[in-house]
Amino acid sequence: MSLVYKILPRMAWDEAVARGRFDGSPVDLEDGFIHFSTAAQAQETAAKHFRGQAGLVVVAFETSSLGPALRWEPSRGGQLFPHLYAPLDPALAKNVLDAPLGADGAPDLGVLA
């Protein structure tokens, strides 16, 4: 099983669950795809893009459940990042964890598998 992670405000996640669909955060909508990170990339993503933001969650998805709309594309330093070119079904989430701010102001994602 291979997991990818989406970091977003709890409120946005709760709204997506209620609607049964997540179309993306403002940056996702601007870029034309939903940004994900691998376990190895997620903490750096949290520190770079979410520093100082409270009330976040990290949501895990199995790559196989996202289908062919999930593409691996180069980003920071040539690393391949998972991008979803489709709306996201919240029912596919494997796990939803709170991501409290750490002492350095970056969200603490805990240990991701």
Biopython code that builds the backbone (N, CA, C, O; Angstrom):
import numpy as np
from Bio.PDB.StructureBuilder import StructureBuilder

atoms = [
    (1, "MET", "N", (0.840, -1.176, 0.000)),
    (1, "MET", "CA", (0.000, 0.000, 0.000)),
    (1, "MET", "C", (0.887, 1.241, 0.000)),
    (1, "MET", "O", (1.799, 1.357, 0.818)),
    (2, "SER", "N", (0.622, 2.157, -0.906)),
    (2, "SER", "CA", (1.374, 3.397, -1.008)),
    (2, "SER", "C", (0.423, 4.555, -0.711)),
    (2, "SER", "O", (-0.637, 4.674, -1.326)),
    (3, "LEU", "N", (0.815, 5.407, 0.239)),
    (3, "LEU", "CA", (-0.044, 6.510, 0.658)),
    (3, "LEU", "C", (0.513, 7.850, 0.200)),
    (3, "LEU", "O", (1.725, 8.041, 0.101)),
    (4, "VAL", "N", (-0.413, 8.781, -0.078)),
    (4, "VAL", "CA", (-0.081, 10.179, -0.310)),
    (4, "VAL", "C", (-0.927, 11.001, 0.655)),
    (4, "VAL", "O", (-1.943, 10.535, 1.171)),
    (5, "TYR", "N", (-0.480, 12.242, 0.888)),
    (5, "TYR", "CA", (-1.070, 13.052, 1.943)),
    (5, "TYR", "C", (-1.468, 14.435, 1.435)),
    (5, "TYR", "O", (-0.764, 15.056, 0.639)),
    (6, "LYS", "N", (-2.617, 14.895, 1.921)),
    (6, "LYS", "CA", (-3.101, 16.245, 1.641)),
    (6, "LYS", "C", (-3.177, 16.990, 2.961)),
    (6, "LYS", "O", (-3.787, 16.506, 3.915)),
    (7, "ILE", "N", (-2.563, 18.163, 3.023)),
    (7, "ILE", "CA", (-2.604, 19.020, 4.202)),
    (7, "ILE", "C", (-3.574, 20.150, 3.900)),
    (7, "ILE", "O", (-3.464, 20.811, 2.868)),
    (8, "LEU", "N", (-4.523, 20.371, 4.799)),
    (8, "LEU", "CA", (-5.509, 21.418, 4.576)),
    (8, "LEU", "C", (-6.191, 21.801, 5.883)),
    (8, "LEU", "O", (-6.107, 21.063, 6.864)),
    (9, "PRO", "N", (-6.864, 22.947, 5.906)),
    (9, "PRO", "CA", (-7.585, 23.339, 7.115)),
    (9, "PRO", "C", (-8.696, 22.351, 7.450)),
    (9, "PRO", "O", (-9.370, 21.843, 6.553)),
    (10, "ARG", "N", (-8.885, 22.081, 8.722)),
    (10, "ARG", "CA", (-9.952, 21.178, 9.180)),
    (10, "ARG", "C", (-11.305, 21.631, 8.618)),
    (10, "ARG", "O", (-12.113, 20.802, 8.199)),
    (11, "MET", "N", (-11.550, 22.938, 8.610)),
    (11, "MET", "CA", (-12.827, 23.450, 8.113)),
    (11, "MET", "C", (-13.047, 23.075, 6.646)),
    (11, "MET", "O", (-14.152, 22.691, 6.264)),
    (12, "ALA", "N", (-12.012, 23.183, 5.833)),
    (12, "ALA", "CA", (-12.119, 22.835, 4.412)),
    (12, "ALA", "C", (-12.378, 21.337, 4.253)),
    (12, "ALA", "O", (-13.161, 20.925, 3.397)),
    (13, "TRP", "N", (-11.715, 20.524, 5.084)),
    (13, "TRP", "CA", (-11.936, 19.084, 5.025)),
    (13, "TRP", "C", (-13.374, 18.738, 5.430)),
    (13, "TRP", "O", (-14.039, 17.946, 4.761)),
    (14, "ASP", "N", (-13.844, 19.335, 6.522)),
    (14, "ASP", "CA", (-15.209, 19.067, 6.984)),
    (14, "ASP", "C", (-16.237, 19.470, 5.926)),
    (14, "ASP", "O", (-17.231, 18.771, 5.731)),
    (15, "GLU", "N", (-16.006, 20.580, 5.251)),
    (15, "GLU", "CA", (-16.901, 21.012, 4.166)),
    (15, "GLU", "C", (-16.882, 20.013, 3.015)),
    (15, "GLU", "O", (-17.927, 19.699, 2.444)),
    (16, "ALA", "N", (-15.699, 19.515, 2.674)),
    (16, "ALA", "CA", (-15.585, 18.530, 1.601)),
    (16, "ALA", "C", (-16.326, 17.245, 1.959)),
    (16, "ALA", "O", (-17.013, 16.664, 1.119)),
    (17, "VAL", "N", (-16.185, 16.808, 3.196)),
    (17, "VAL", "CA", (-16.883, 15.598, 3.639)),
    (17, "VAL", "C", (-18.390, 15.809, 3.540)),
    (17, "VAL", "O", (-19.110, 14.929, 3.069)),
    (18, "ALA", "N", (-18.867, 16.964, 3.978)),
    (18, "ALA", "CA", (-20.302, 17.250, 3.927)),
    (18, "ALA", "C", (-20.818, 17.284, 2.482)),
    (18, "ALA", "O", (-21.932, 16.836, 2.210)),
    (19, "ARG", "N", (-20.012, 17.813, 1.562)),
    (19, "ARG", "CA", (-20.394, 17.890, 0.146)),
    (19, "ARG", "C", (-20.156, 16.584, -0.601)),
    (19, "ARG", "O", (-20.769, 16.326, -1.637)),
    (20, "GLY", "N", (-19.255, 15.762, -0.060)),
    (20, "GLY", "CA", (-18.896, 14.533, -0.757)),
    (20, "GLY", "C", (-17.914, 14.756, -1.885)),
    (20, "GLY", "O", (-17.805, 13.934, -2.795)),
    (21, "ARG", "N", (-17.186, 15.889, -1.828)),
    (21, "ARG", "CA", (-16.280, 16.233, -2.922)),
    (21, "ARG", "C", (-15.346, 17.348, -2.468)),
    (21, "ARG", "O", (-15.761, 18.288, -1.791)),
    (22, "PHE", "N", (-14.067, 17.226, -2.855)),
    (22, "PHE", "CA", (-13.090, 18.282, -2.622)),
    (22, "PHE", "C", (-12.497, 18.653, -3.969)),
    (22, "PHE", "O", (-11.861, 17.833, -4.631)),
    (23, "ASP", "N", (-12.714, 19.905, -4.366)),
    (23, "ASP", "CA", (-12.195, 20.374, -5.652)),
    (23, "ASP", "C", (-10.813, 20.983, -5.543)),
    (23, "ASP", "O", (-10.153, 21.216, -6.555)),
    (24, "GLY", "N", (-10.369, 21.244, -4.315)),
    (24, "GLY", "CA", (-9.029, 21.773, -4.113)),
    (24, "GLY", "C", (-9.022, 23.046, -3.312)),
    (24, "GLY", "O", (-10.034, 23.734, -3.179)),
    (25, "SER", "N", (-7.853, 23.343, -2.780)),
    (25, "SER", "CA", (-7.610, 24.595, -2.068)),
    (25, "SER", "C", (-7.422, 25.699, -3.108)),
    (25, "SER", "O", (-7.344, 25.408, -4.301)),
    (26, "PRO", "N", (-7.348, 26.955, -2.679)),
    (26, "PRO", "CA", (-7.119, 28.021, -3.663)),
    (26, "PRO", "C", (-5.887, 27.783, -4.547)),
    (26, "PRO", "O", (-5.949, 28.017, -5.754)),
    (27, "VAL", "N", (-4.779, 27.327, -3.973)),
    (27, "VAL", "CA", (-3.578, 27.083, -4.788)),
    (27, "VAL", "C", (-3.796, 25.894, -5.736)),
    (27, "VAL", "O", (-3.290, 25.900, -6.858)),
    (28, "ASP", "N", (-4.538, 24.885, -5.295)),
    (28, "ASP", "CA", (-4.854, 23.753, -6.172)),
    (28, "ASP", "C", (-5.658, 24.230, -7.375)),
    (28, "ASP", "O", (-5.357, 23.881, -8.517)),
    (29, "LEU", "N", (-6.686, 25.035, -7.104)),
    (29, "LEU", "CA", (-7.549, 25.537, -8.179)),
    (29, "LEU", "C", (-6.752, 26.396, -9.148)),
    (29, "LEU", "O", (-6.968, 26.339, -10.359)),
    (30, "GLU", "N", (-5.834, 27.189, -8.615)),
    (30, "GLU", "CA", (-4.993, 28.035, -9.467)),
    (30, "GLU", "C", (-4.069, 27.191, -10.344)),
    (30, "GLU", "O", (-3.865, 27.506, -11.516)),
    (31, "ASP", "N", (-3.508, 26.113, -9.776)),
    (31, "ASP", "CA", (-2.558, 25.272, -10.518)),
    (31, "ASP", "C", (-3.233, 24.242, -11.412)),
    (31, "ASP", "O", (-2.590, 23.697, -12.310)),
    (32, "GLY", "N", (-4.518, 23.961, -11.187)),
    (32, "GLY", "CA", (-5.240, 23.027, -12.045)),
    (32, "GLY", "C", (-5.159, 21.580, -11.592)),
    (32, "GLY", "O", (-5.536, 20.680, -12.341)),
    (33, "PHE", "N", (-4.675, 21.338, -10.383)),
    (33, "PHE", "CA", (-4.615, 19.981, -9.833)),
    (33, "PHE", "C", (-4.539, 20.074, -8.317)),
    (33, "PHE", "O", (-4.206, 21.124, -7.767)),
    (34, "ILE", "N", (-4.852, 18.966, -7.643)),
    (34, "ILE", "CA", (-4.772, 18.902, -6.189)),
    (34, "ILE", "C", (-3.381, 18.415, -5.806)),
    (34, "ILE", "O", (-2.943, 17.346, -6.231)),
    (35, "HIS", "N", (-2.694, 19.216, -4.999)),
    (35, "HIS", "CA", (-1.345, 18.895, -4.545)),
    (35, "HIS", "C", (-1.382, 17.849, -3.429)),
    (35, "HIS", "O", (-2.166, 17.965, -2.487)),
    (36, "PHE", "N", (-0.545, 16.851, -3.540)),
    (36, "PHE", "CA", (-0.316, 15.863, -2.493)),
    (36, "PHE", "C", (1.181, 15.788, -2.219)),
    (36, "PHE", "O", (1.991, 16.322, -2.976)),
    (37, "SER", "N", (1.532, 15.120, -1.134)),
    (37, "SER", "CA", (2.933, 14.840, -0.810)),
    (37, "SER", "C", (3.047, 13.385, -0.385)),
    (37, "SER", "O", (2.084, 12.791, 0.099)),
    (38, "THR", "N", (4.222, 12.822, -0.569)),
    (38, "THR", "CA", (4.515, 11.508, -0.013)),
    (38, "THR", "C", (4.835, 11.683, 1.466)),
    (38, "THR", "O", (4.956, 12.809, 1.949)),
    (39, "ALA", "N", (4.972, 10.582, 2.178)),
    (39, "ALA", "CA", (5.353, 10.655, 3.595)),
    (39, "ALA", "C", (6.692, 11.365, 3.746)),
    (39, "ALA", "O", (6.873, 12.148, 4.678)),
    (40, "ALA", "N", (7.628, 11.101, 2.845)),
    (40, "ALA", "CA", (8.958, 11.705, 2.924)),
    (40, "ALA", "C", (8.925, 13.203, 2.610)),
    (40, "ALA", "O", (9.812, 13.934, 3.051)),
    (41, "GLN", "N", (7.933, 13.674, 1.864)),
    (41, "GLN", "CA", (7.853, 15.074, 1.457)),
    (41, "GLN", "C", (6.945, 15.919, 2.339)),
    (41, "GLN", "O", (7.068, 17.144, 2.352)),
    (42, "ALA", "N", (6.039, 15.291, 3.074)),
    (42, "ALA", "CA", (4.948, 16.010, 3.739)),
    (42, "ALA", "C", (5.413, 17.011, 4.783)),
    (42, "ALA", "O", (4.885, 18.122, 4.831)),
    (43, "GLN", "N", (6.379, 16.660, 5.617)),
    (43, "GLN", "CA", (6.793, 17.599, 6.662)),
    (43, "GLN", "C", (7.436, 18.844, 6.059)),
    (43, "GLN", "O", (7.212, 19.949, 6.553)),
    (44, "GLU", "N", (8.226, 18.687, 5.008)),
    (44, "GLU", "CA", (8.815, 19.845, 4.331)),
    (44, "GLU", "C", (7.718, 20.704, 3.693)),
    (44, "GLU", "O", (7.781, 21.932, 3.738)),
    (45, "THR", "N", (6.720, 20.053, 3.104)),
    (45, "THR", "CA", (5.580, 20.779, 2.537)),
    (45, "THR", "C", (4.865, 21.569, 3.626)),
    (45, "THR", "O", (4.517, 22.733, 3.428)),
    (46, "ALA", "N", (4.647, 20.939, 4.771)),
    (46, "ALA", "CA", (3.972, 21.613, 5.888)),
    (46, "ALA", "C", (4.751, 22.838, 6.339)),
    (46, "ALA", "O", (4.171, 23.902, 6.558)),
    (47, "ALA", "N", (6.066, 22.690, 6.478)),
    (47, "ALA", "CA", (6.905, 23.797, 6.940)),
    (47, "ALA", "C", (6.955, 24.926, 5.915)),
    (47, "ALA", "O", (6.935, 26.101, 6.281)),
    (48, "LYS", "N", (7.020, 24.575, 4.643)),
    (48, "LYS", "CA", (7.170, 25.573, 3.588)),
    (48, "LYS", "C", (5.868, 26.331, 3.303)),
    (48, "LYS", "O", (5.884, 27.546, 3.103)),
    (49, "HIS", "N", (4.753, 25.615, 3.287)),
    (49, "HIS", "CA", (3.497, 26.215, 2.824)),
    (49, "HIS", "C", (2.456, 26.473, 3.910)),
    (49, "HIS", "O", (1.480, 27.182, 3.666)),
    (50, "PHE", "N", (2.645, 25.911, 5.103)),
    (50, "PHE", "CA", (1.604, 26.004, 6.130)),
    (50, "PHE", "C", (2.112, 26.528, 7.477)),
    (50, "PHE", "O", (1.390, 26.463, 8.472)),
    (51, "ARG", "N", (3.323, 27.037, 7.521)),
    (51, "ARG", "CA", (3.896, 27.563, 8.769)),
    (51, "ARG", "C", (2.964, 28.617, 9.356)),
    (51, "ARG", "O", (2.505, 29.517, 8.653)),
    (52, "GLY", "N", (2.690, 28.494, 10.658)),
    (52, "GLY", "CA", (1.870, 29.455, 11.374)),
    (52, "GLY", "C", (0.370, 29.273, 11.218)),
    (52, "GLY", "O", (-0.407, 30.023, 11.808)),
    (53, "GLN", "N", (-0.048, 28.288, 10.433)),
    (53, "GLN", "CA", (-1.478, 28.053, 10.222)),
    (53, "GLN", "C", (-1.965, 26.986, 11.197)),
    (53, "GLN", "O", (-1.537, 25.834, 11.141)),
    (54, "ALA", "N", (-2.849, 27.380, 12.073)),
    (54, "ALA", "CA", (-3.428, 26.444, 13.043)),
    (54, "ALA", "C", (-4.679, 25.797, 12.447)),
    (54, "ALA", "O", (-5.221, 26.261, 11.443)),
    (55, "GLY", "N", (-5.121, 24.722, 13.086)),
    (55, "GLY", "CA", (-6.362, 24.073, 12.676)),
    (55, "GLY", "C", (-6.257, 23.236, 11.419)),
    (55, "GLY", "O", (-7.229, 23.092, 10.678)),
    (56, "LEU", "N", (-5.080, 22.684, 11.176)),
    (56, "LEU", "CA", (-4.864, 21.863, 9.976)),
    (56, "LEU", "C", (-5.057, 20.383, 10.267)),
    (56, "LEU", "O", (-4.962, 19.932, 11.409)),
    (57, "VAL", "N", (-5.333, 19.641, 9.198)),
    (57, "VAL", "CA", (-5.337, 18.189, 9.255)),
    (57, "VAL", "C", (-4.456, 17.670, 8.124)),
    (57, "VAL", "O", (-4.211, 18.361, 7.135)),
    (58, "VAL", "N", (-3.992, 16.450, 8.292)),
    (58, "VAL", "CA", (-3.286, 15.745, 7.225)),
    (58, "VAL", "C", (-4.113, 14.495, 6.933)),
    (58, "VAL", "O", (-4.413, 13.702, 7.825)),
    (59, "VAL", "N", (-4.472, 14.343, 5.660)),
    (59, "VAL", "CA", (-5.371, 13.275, 5.244)),
    (59, "VAL", "C", (-4.607, 12.317, 4.337)),
    (59, "VAL", "O", (-3.964, 12.739, 3.375)),
    (60, "ALA", "N", (-4.684, 11.036, 4.649)),
    (60, "ALA", "CA", (-3.965, 10.010, 3.885)),
    (60, "ALA", "C", (-4.893, 9.352, 2.880)),
    (60, "ALA", "O", (-6.059, 9.089, 3.172)),
    (61, "PHE", "N", (-4.364, 9.092, 1.697)),
    (61, "PHE", "CA", (-5.085, 8.397, 0.637)),
    (61, "PHE", "C", (-4.192, 7.323, 0.040)),
    (61, "PHE", "O", (-2.987, 7.525, -0.115)),
    (62, "GLU", "N", (-4.768, 6.205, -0.287)),
    (62, "GLU", "CA", (-4.051, 5.144, -0.972)),
    (62, "GLU", "C", (-3.947, 5.532, -2.451)),
    (62, "GLU", "O", (-4.951, 5.864, -3.080)),
    (63, "THR", "N", (-2.749, 5.490, -2.993)),
    (63, "THR", "CA", (-2.562, 5.914, -4.384)),
    (63, "THR", "C", (-3.432, 5.122, -5.345)),
    (63, "THR", "O", (-3.963, 5.681, -6.304)),
    (64, "SER", "N", (-3.583, 3.828, -5.101)),
    (64, "SER", "CA", (-4.364, 2.997, -6.025)),
    (64, "SER", "C", (-5.828, 3.413, -6.077)),
    (64, "SER", "O", (-6.495, 3.168, -7.083)),
    (65, "SER", "N", (-6.348, 4.039, -5.013)),
    (65, "SER", "CA", (-7.759, 4.438, -5.000)),
    (65, "SER", "C", (-8.000, 5.719, -5.797)),
    (65, "SER", "O", (-9.144, 6.039, -6.120)),
    (66, "LEU", "N", (-6.927, 6.458, -6.120)),
    (66, "LEU", "CA", (-7.080, 7.726, -6.817)),
    (66, "LEU", "C", (-7.097, 7.569, -8.334)),
    (66, "LEU", "O", (-7.435, 8.511, -9.051)),
    (67, "GLY", "N", (-6.738, 6.398, -8.822)),
    (67, "GLY", "CA", (-6.851, 6.092, -10.241)),
    (67, "GLY", "C", (-5.872, 6.835, -11.131)),
    (67, "GLY", "O", (-4.886, 7.401, -10.660)),
    (68, "PRO", "N", (-6.161, 6.824, -12.436)),
    (68, "PRO", "CA", (-5.230, 7.397, -13.415)),
    (68, "PRO", "C", (-5.144, 8.919, -13.383)),
    (68, "PRO", "O", (-4.262, 9.494, -14.022)),
    (69, "ALA", "N", (-6.041, 9.585, -12.652)),
    (69, "ALA", "CA", (-5.963, 11.045, -12.544)),
    (69, "ALA", "C", (-4.806, 11.478, -11.636)),
    (69, "ALA", "O", (-4.468, 12.661, -11.591)),
    (70, "LEU", "N", (-4.197, 10.528, -10.913)),
    (70, "LEU", "CA", (-3.027, 10.825, -10.078)),
    (70, "LEU", "C", (-1.772, 10.695, -10.942)),
    (70, "LEU", "O", (-1.486, 9.636, -11.499)),
    (71, "ARG", "N", (-1.043, 11.790, -11.037)),
    (71, "ARG", "CA", (0.179, 11.805, -11.844)),
    (71, "ARG", "C", (1.350, 12.243, -10.970)),
    (71, "ARG", "O", (1.196, 13.048, -10.052)),
    (72, "TRP", "N", (2.511, 11.701, -11.275)),
    (72, "TRP", "CA", (3.737, 12.050, -10.551)),
    (72, "TRP", "C", (4.534, 12.999, -11.432)),
    (72, "TRP", "O", (4.960, 12.642, -12.531)),
    (73, "GLU", "N", (4.731, 14.234, -10.925)),
    (73, "GLU", "CA", (5.361, 15.265, -11.738)),
    (73, "GLU", "C", (6.481, 15.958, -10.968)),
    (73, "GLU", "O", (6.403, 16.096, -9.747)),
    (74, "PRO", "N", (7.524, 16.396, -11.676)),
    (74, "PRO", "CA", (8.644, 17.051, -11.009)),
    (74, "PRO", "C", (8.239, 18.400, -10.433)),
    (74, "PRO", "O", (7.467, 19.154, -11.026)),
    (75, "SER", "N", (8.791, 18.674, -9.255)),
    (75, "SER", "CA", (8.556, 19.949, -8.585)),
    (75, "SER", "C", (9.857, 20.361, -7.913)),
    (75, "SER", "O", (10.910, 20.362, -8.551)),
    (76, "ARG", "N", (9.796, 20.714, -6.615)),
    (76, "ARG", "CA", (10.971, 21.182, -5.886)),
    (76, "ARG", "C", (12.202, 20.310, -6.151)),
    (76, "ARG", "O", (12.201, 19.111, -5.872)),
    (77, "GLY", "N", (13.222, 20.919, -6.679)),
    (77, "GLY", "CA", (14.485, 20.226, -6.867)),
    (77, "GLY", "C", (14.397, 18.986, -7.741)),
    (77, "GLY", "O", (15.254, 18.106, -7.655)),
    (78, "GLY", "N", (13.375, 18.904, -8.579)),
    (78, "GLY", "CA", (13.223, 17.756, -9.461)),
    (78, "GLY", "C", (12.538, 16.560, -8.828)),
    (78, "GLY", "O", (12.330, 15.547, -9.495)),
    (79, "GLN", "N", (12.179, 16.657, -7.538)),
    (79, "GLN", "CA", (11.453, 15.551, -6.895)),
    (79, "GLN", "C", (10.105, 15.342, -7.583)),
    (79, "GLN", "O", (9.475, 16.293, -8.045)),
    (80, "LEU", "N", (9.681, 14.096, -7.642)),
    (80, "LEU", "CA", (8.364, 13.797, -8.185)),
    (80, "LEU", "C", (7.322, 13.933, -7.075)),
    (80, "LEU", "O", (7.434, 13.308, -6.020)),
    (81, "PHE", "N", (6.308, 14.759, -7.333)),
    (81, "PHE", "CA", (5.217, 14.967, -6.394)),
    (81, "PHE", "C", (3.928, 14.436, -6.999)),
    (81, "PHE", "O", (3.733, 14.520, -8.211)),
    (82, "PRO", "N", (3.040, 13.888, -6.163)),
    (82, "PRO", "CA", (1.748, 13.405, -6.651)),
    (82, "PRO", "C", (0.760, 14.563, -6.817)),
    (82, "PRO", "O", (0.556, 15.368, -5.909)),
    (83, "HIS", "N", (0.155, 14.619, -8.004)),
    (83, "HIS", "CA", (-0.842, 15.636, -8.332)),
    (83, "HIS", "C", (-2.090, 14.937, -8.850)),
    (83, "HIS", "O", (-2.002, 14.051, -9.699)),
    (84, "LEU", "N", (-3.241, 15.329, -8.346)),
    (84, "LEU", "CA", (-4.505, 14.730, -8.763)),
    (84, "LEU", "C", (-5.246, 15.684, -9.684)),
    (84, "LEU", "O", (-5.576, 16.807, -9.303)),
    (85, "TYR", "N", (-5.501, 15.223, -10.898)),
    (85, "TYR", "CA", (-6.203, 16.008, -11.907)),
    (85, "TYR", "C", (-7.672, 15.608, -11.968)),
    (85, "TYR", "O", (-8.186, 15.248, -13.027)),
    (86, "ALA", "N", (-8.332, 15.673, -10.831)),
    (86, "ALA", "CA", (-9.750, 15.326, -10.722)),
    (86, "ALA", "C", (-10.231, 15.760, -9.350)),
    (86, "ALA", "O", (-9.419, 15.957, -8.446)),
    (87, "PRO", "N", (-11.532, 15.910, -9.179)),
    (87, "PRO", "CA", (-12.044, 16.154, -7.829)),
    (87, "PRO", "C", (-11.718, 14.957, -6.933)),
    (87, "PRO", "O", (-11.579, 13.829, -7.404)),
    (88, "LEU", "N", (-11.603, 15.224, -5.657)),
    (88, "LEU", "CA", (-11.243, 14.197, -4.685)),
    (88, "LEU", "C", (-12.485, 13.758, -3.915)),
    (88, "LEU", "O", (-13.244, 14.595, -3.426)),
    (89, "ASP", "N", (-12.688, 12.469, -3.809)),
    (89, "ASP", "CA", (-13.794, 11.910, -3.032)),
    (89, "ASP", "C", (-13.321, 11.717, -1.594)),
    (89, "ASP", "O", (-12.466, 10.866, -1.348)),
    (90, "PRO", "N", (-13.852, 12.484, -0.635)),
    (90, "PRO", "CA", (-13.406, 12.357, 0.758)),
    (90, "PRO", "C", (-13.620, 10.961, 1.339)),
    (90, "PRO", "O", (-12.941, 10.582, 2.293)),
    (91, "ALA", "N", (-14.539, 10.203, 0.787)),
    (91, "ALA", "CA", (-14.791, 8.854, 1.286)),
    (91, "ALA", "C", (-13.589, 7.936, 1.075)),
    (91, "ALA", "O", (-13.506, 6.879, 1.702)),
    (92, "LEU", "N", (-12.668, 8.319, 0.212)),
    (92, "LEU", "CA", (-11.475, 7.505, -0.052)),
    (92, "LEU", "C", (-10.389, 7.679, 1.007)),
    (92, "LEU", "O", (-9.397, 6.951, 0.996)),
    (93, "ALA", "N", (-10.565, 8.628, 1.914)),
    (93, "ALA", "CA", (-9.545, 8.891, 2.936)),
    (93, "ALA", "C", (-9.322, 7.659, 3.805)),
    (93, "ALA", "O", (-10.270, 7.023, 4.265)),
    (94, "LYS", "N", (-8.058, 7.340, 4.017)),
    (94, "LYS", "CA", (-7.687, 6.218, 4.886)),
    (94, "LYS", "C", (-7.540, 6.664, 6.328)),
    (94, "LYS", "O", (-7.768, 5.888, 7.256)),
    (95, "ASN", "N", (-7.151, 7.940, 6.513)),
    (95, "ASN", "CA", (-6.877, 8.442, 7.852)),
    (95, "ASN", "C", (-6.906, 9.964, 7.813)),
    (95, "ASN", "O", (-6.487, 10.574, 6.829)),
    (96, "VAL", "N", (-7.399, 10.575, 8.885)),
    (96, "VAL", "CA", (-7.402, 12.025, 9.036)),
    (96, "VAL", "C", (-6.830, 12.328, 10.414)),
    (96, "VAL", "O", (-7.383, 11.908, 11.431)),
    (97, "LEU", "N", (-5.723, 13.059, 10.440)),
    (97, "LEU", "CA", (-5.052, 13.374, 11.705)),
    (97, "LEU", "C", (-4.896, 14.876, 11.869)),
    (97, "LEU", "O", (-4.631, 15.588, 10.901)),
    (98, "ASP", "N", (-5.060, 15.354, 13.089)),
    (98, "ASP", "CA", (-4.786, 16.753, 13.380)),
    (98, "ASP", "C", (-3.295, 17.015, 13.195)),
    (98, "ASP", "O", (-2.463, 16.140, 13.431)),
    (99, "ALA", "N", (-2.973, 18.239, 12.767)),
    (99, "ALA", "CA", (-1.579, 18.647, 12.562)),
    (99, "ALA", "C", (-1.332, 19.924, 13.369)),
    (99, "ALA", "O", (-1.322, 21.021, 12.809)),
    (100, "PRO", "N", (-1.133, 19.783, 14.687)),
    (100, "PRO", "CA", (-0.932, 20.966, 15.533)),
    (100, "PRO", "C", (0.393, 21.655, 15.210)),
    (100, "PRO", "O", (1.321, 21.036, 14.688)),
    (101, "LEU", "N", (0.459, 22.928, 15.526)),
    (101, "LEU", "CA", (1.704, 23.666, 15.295)),
    (101, "LEU", "C", (2.765, 23.230, 16.280)),
    (101, "LEU", "O", (2.506, 23.095, 17.476)),
    (102, "GLY", "N", (3.956, 23.012, 15.767)),
    (102, "GLY", "CA", (5.095, 22.689, 16.609)),
    (102, "GLY", "C", (5.723, 23.963, 17.159)),
    (102, "GLY", "O", (5.273, 25.065, 16.848)),
    (103, "ALA", "N", (6.754, 23.815, 17.970)),
    (103, "ALA", "CA", (7.438, 24.948, 18.591)),
    (103, "ALA", "C", (8.019, 25.909, 17.551)),
    (103, "ALA", "O", (8.158, 27.102, 17.819)),
    (104, "ASP", "N", (8.362, 25.391, 16.361)),
    (104, "ASP", "CA", (8.941, 26.227, 15.311)),
    (104, "ASP", "C", (7.881, 26.892, 14.436)),
    (104, "ASP", "O", (8.217, 27.612, 13.495)),
    (105, "GLY", "N", (6.596, 26.656, 14.738)),
    (105, "GLY", "CA", (5.514, 27.257, 13.967)),
    (105, "GLY", "C", (5.058, 26.433, 12.783)),
    (105, "GLY", "O", (4.064, 26.770, 12.141)),
    (106, "ALA", "N", (5.769, 25.355, 12.483)),
    (106, "ALA", "CA", (5.365, 24.472, 11.387)),
    (106, "ALA", "C", (4.402, 23.416, 11.919)),
    (106, "ALA", "O", (4.549, 22.963, 13.055)),
    (107, "PRO", "N", (3.428, 23.021, 11.120)),
    (107, "PRO", "CA", (2.542, 21.936, 11.552)),
    (107, "PRO", "C", (3.331, 20.657, 11.805)),
    (107, "PRO", "O", (4.225, 20.307, 11.035)),
    (108, "ASP", "N", (2.996, 19.971, 12.879)),
    (108, "ASP", "CA", (3.627, 18.702, 13.216)),
    (108, "ASP", "C", (2.738, 17.589, 12.690)),
    (108, "ASP", "O", (1.628, 17.394, 13.186)),
    (109, "LEU", "N", (3.207, 16.869, 11.704)),
    (109, "LEU", "CA", (2.422, 15.828, 11.058)),
    (109, "LEU", "C", (2.572, 14.478, 11.734)),
    (109, "LEU", "O", (1.898, 13.519, 11.359)),
    (110, "GLY", "N", (3.448, 14.393, 12.728)),
    (110, "GLY", "CA", (3.675, 13.112, 13.386)),
    (110, "GLY", "C", (4.451, 12.190, 12.459)),
    (110, "GLY", "O", (5.142, 12.642, 11.546)),
    (111, "VAL", "N", (4.328, 10.897, 12.706)),
    (111, "VAL", "CA", (5.023, 9.900, 11.897)),
    (111, "VAL", "C", (4.070, 9.399, 10.821)),
    (111, "VAL", "O", (3.027, 8.818, 11.119)),
    (112, "LEU", "N", (4.442, 9.631, 9.577)),
    (112, "LEU", "CA", (3.625, 9.181, 8.450)),
    (112, "LEU", "C", (4.266, 7.951, 7.836)),
    (112, "LEU", "O", (5.487, 7.880, 7.704)),
    (113, "ALA", "N", (3.448, 6.992, 7.464)),
    (113, "ALA", "CA", (3.969, 5.745, 6.887)),
    (113, "ALA", "C", (4.092, 5.853, 5.384)),
    (113, "ALA", "O", (4.514, 4.899, 4.730)),
]
sb = StructureBuilder()
sb.init_structure("model")
sb.init_model(0)
sb.init_chain("A")
sb.init_seg("    ")
for serial, (resi, resn, name, xyz) in enumerate(atoms, 1):
    if name == "N":
        sb.init_residue(resn, " ", resi, " ")
    sb.init_atom(name, np.array(xyz, "f"), 0.0, 1.0, " ", f" {name:<3s}", serial, name[0])
structure = sb.get_structure()
